[in-house]
């Protein structure tokens, strides 16, 4: 759609219109730890099989009433592993996972490349310290590896990841948060061309103070609830004055593509209407996460598929003559 506007600049609202704007992903990362107060409560966050036989894992979210009262965007969180690249965790299992991710022939097969690079970190490898961790805990690490590989590659239902409990019941508190829609966060076209002669995308992905404030306030609200219930406490790693900057330093999503053709009743505020029809067009419809008005906190695929199914049903009604 952006490329077609090169021949007709007035299409789809013109250069100042909403097309390409409100480009969103998710803010995610960890700026705090969660410490469970009672033995066994951390077991609730291990992977398990649900009634369908698929693997699932619990997340923490605020109830709608609290979220509304505090005017917070959506955020989920869960206890996570310490950073794999830091051998100070002393875990043979985590060091073995780190070494596997570093291996050129194996690492890229284990997870998406962008996530793998994030797990490996930017600092020195410190391979010797990781190997020492593995040697110290070789029996337990070997047993874990056998079970994990069997569940991930030897079963028709693949285990998507792993969670290793520790005696201290202390874990990284990983958040996954909604990205506030911003018209200045956008995708435009550059002068460069790809192999097919199409203009390459120029991406200006922006996170701002509103994102950081909501994430910090949600941490505080979750901490208060967990402490009141006697379940856990959330402990920040940085002084209060440094936390917002730490969140924004982590915000570089790039994994979940949301927005740029958002849904809105007003053509000045969105590209498609409630039926995913492009404003000003009789028979052009869009399916996918590009039409989301906001990113929410969850991975977007399920909702994108649901909207596509809804659109298919709508097209069947309004264009019954189509096969």
Helices and strands as residue ranges (DSSP letters): G 4-6, G 11-13, E 26-36, G 41-45, E 48-49, E 55-56, E 60-61, H 64-69, E 75-80, G 87-89, H 92-102, H 107-110, H 113-120, H 127-136, H 138-153, E 170-178, E 186-193, E 199-204, H 209-228, E 232-236, H 240-250, G 289-291, H 301-318
